[in-house]
Amino acid sequence: MANHAAEEKPLRKMAEAFKDLANTLNSQTLDEAAQMEVAPFSHACTLVSPLFRCLGIAFKFAELDYVAKVDDLAKASKSISTLHRMMDQDIQANCVRKAGSHTRNLLRVKRGLDMIKVLFEQIIAAEGDSLKDPASKAYTLVFAPYHGWVIRKAVSAGMYALPTRQQLMIKLNEDEDSARTQMQNYVASCDTVLKYIDKLFISRDLGIDW
């Protein structure tokens, strides 16, 4: 009997989910504001959580924060249809920047998705078996500007406990070629989704650097 855990393909699942989101956005006509439903978005985001887990203690704080924020969006999806509507409700309630608001959580989730995207870009471009440089660059570019000294120090120390490239491939149940393909697919699709979310914030004069 095959080991079910060995058959799991977390990288493939997340790449396919984000491809579906990107296709949904790309299929909408240019003369209407593109809409993204909260439910499929939050579901796709849950599929990214295993990637944080695979990176170990260096990204444990990021994983816990990301999972909590995604869970909030998933709960919101039961009563709010689209990201547009979710953000507009927070604006009307004057709670956009308050801790726990859906909009604030969306921004944090977006940052998590971006970190994984940059990590994949760095892994694709890198040589060798160490993930320290790709992970350090991704953290520095995406998370570090918003983290205090204590968290940055803890992440830096945790970089020495990262899995090797080969160990990551084993955890993801992929070989080098298949992993590269799926990472490239996620990078392309996620870029479309991230640009869409940025537009939601910028078009409402909310900014994205907070």
C-alpha positions in Angstrom: 0.0 0.0 0.0 1.4 3.4 -1.0 2.2 5.9 1.7 -0.4 8.7 1.3 2.0 11.2 2.8 4.6 10.4 0.1 2.0 11.1 -2.6 1.3 14.6 -1.4 2.5 17.3 -3.8 2.2 20.6 -1.8 4.2 22.6 -4.3 2.1 21.4 -7.2 -1.2 22.1 -5.3 -0.3 25.7 -4.5 1.0 26.3 -8.0 -2.2 25.0 -9.6 -4.4 27.0 -7.1 -2.6 30.3 -7.9 -2.8 29.5 -11.6 -6.6 29.2 -11.2 -6.7 32.6 -9.4 -4.6 34.3 -12.1 -6.8 32.8 -14.8 -9.9 34.1 -13.1 -8.4 37.6 -13.1 -7.1 37.4 -16.6 -10.5 36.1 -17.9 -12.4 39.2 -16.8 -12.9 42.0 -19.3 -10.8 45.1 -19.2 -13.8 47.5 -19.0 -14.9 46.2 -15.5 -13.1 46.1 -12.2 -11.7 42.6 -11.8 -13.3 40.8 -8.8 -11.7 38.1 -6.7 -13.8 36.0 -4.3 -12.5 35.7 -0.8 -13.2 31.9 -0.5 -11.0 30.6 -3.4 -8.3 33.2 -2.5 -8.1 32.1 1.1 -8.2 28.5 0.1 -5.2 29.0 -2.3 -3.4 30.8 0.5 -3.8 27.8 2.9 -1.9 25.7 0.4 1.2 27.9 0.8 1.4 27.2 4.6 3.3 23.9 4.2 6.1 25.8 2.4 6.7 27.9 5.5 6.6 24.8 7.6 9.3 23.2 5.4 11.7 26.1 6.1 11.8 25.3 9.8 12.5 27.5 12.7 13.9 30.5 10.8 10.4 31.2 9.5 8.3 29.9 12.4 7.1 33.4 13.4 6.2 34.1 9.8 4.4 30.8 9.5 2.3 31.3 12.7 1.4 34.9 11.7 0.6 33.9 8.1 -1.6 30.9 9.2 -3.6 33.1 11.6 -4.2 35.8 9.0 -5.3 33.3 6.3 -7.6 31.7 8.8 -9.2 35.1 9.5 -9.8 35.6 5.7 -11.3 32.1 5.4 -13.8 32.9 8.2 -14.6 36.2 6.5 -15.3 34.4 3.3 -18.4 32.9 4.9 -20.1 36.3 5.0 -18.2 38.5 2.6 -18.1 37.6 -1.1 -15.1 39.5 -2.6 -11.9 41.2 -1.6 -13.3 44.4 -2.9 -16.3 44.3 -0.6 -14.2 43.1 2.3 -11.9 46.1 2.1 -14.7 48.6 1.5 -16.5 47.4 4.6 -13.4 48.0 6.7 -13.0 51.5 5.2 -16.6 52.3 6.1 -16.0 51.0 9.6 -12.8 53.1 9.9 -10.9 50.0 11.0 -8.5 49.3 8.1 -5.3 49.7 10.1 -6.6 48.3 13.4 -5.1 44.9 14.5 -7.4 42.1 13.4 -9.1 43.9 10.5 -9.5 41.8 7.4 -7.8 44.4 5.3 -4.7 44.5 7.5 -4.7 40.7 7.5 -4.9 40.7 3.7 -1.8 42.9 3.5 0.1 40.5 5.8 -1.0 37.5 3.8 0.0 39.3 0.6 3.5 39.8 2.1 3.7 36.1 2.9 2.9 35.1 -0.6 5.4 37.6 -1.9 8.1 36.1 0.4 7.6 32.7 -1.0 7.6 34.1 -4.6 10.9 35.8 -4.1 12.3 32.7 -2.3 11.4 30.6 -5.4 13.0 33.2 -7.7 16.2 33.0 -5.7 16.2 29.2 -5.6 15.7 29.0 -9.3 18.6 31.4 -9.9 20.9 29.9 -7.3 23.5 27.1 -7.6 24.5 24.7 -4.9 22.6 22.9 -2.2 22.3 25.6 0.5 19.1 27.6 0.9 20.7 30.2 3.2 21.3 32.8 0.6 18.0 32.5 -1.2 16.1 32.5 2.1 18.1 35.4 3.5 17.6 37.5 0.4 13.8 36.8 0.3 13.5 37.7 4.0 15.5 40.9 3.6 13.5 42.1 0.7 10.0 41.3 1.9 9.8 40.9 5.7 12.8 42.6 7.3 11.6 46.2 6.8 8.5 45.4 8.9 10.1 43.4 11.7 11.8 44.6 14.8 15.4 43.8 15.8 14.4 40.9 18.0 12.6 39.0 15.2 15.3 39.8 12.6 17.9 38.4 15.0 15.9 35.3 15.6 15.4 34.7 11.9 19.1 35.3 11.2 20.0 32.6 13.8 17.4 30.2 12.4 18.9 30.4 8.9 21.5 27.9 10.0 18.8 25.3 10.5 17.3 25.6 7.0 16.9 22.4 5.1 19.2 21.9 2.2 17.9 22.2 -1.4 17.8 18.4 -1.7 16.0 18.0 1.7 13.4 20.6 0.5 12.8 18.7 -2.7 12.2 15.5 -0.7 9.8 17.3 1.7 7.9 18.6 -1.4 8.0 15.2 -3.0 9.5 16.7 -6.2 12.7 16.2 -8.2 14.8 19.2 -9.3 13.2 19.6 -12.7 9.6 19.2 -11.5 10.2 21.5 -8.6 11.7 24.2 -10.9 8.6 24.0 -13.2 6.1 24.3 -10.3 8.1 27.1 -8.7 8.1 29.0 -12.0 4.4 28.4 -12.4 3.7 29.8 -8.9 6.0 32.8 -9.5 4.2 33.8 -12.7 0.7 33.3 -11.3 1.4 34.8 -7.9 2.8 37.9 -9.6 -0.6 38.5 -11.3 -2.4 38.0 -8.0 0.0 40.3 -6.0 -0.3 43.1 -8.6 -4.1 42.8 -8.3 -4.0 43.1 -4.5 -1.6 46.0 -4.7 -4.0 47.8 -7.0 -6.9 47.2 -4.5 -4.9 49.0 -1.8 -3.4 51.8 -4.0 -6.8 52.6 -5.7 -8.3 53.2 -2.2 -5.3 55.4 -1.1 -4.4 52.8 1.6 -0.8 52.3 0.6 1.0 49.0 1.0 4.0 49.9 3.2 2.5 49.6 6.7 
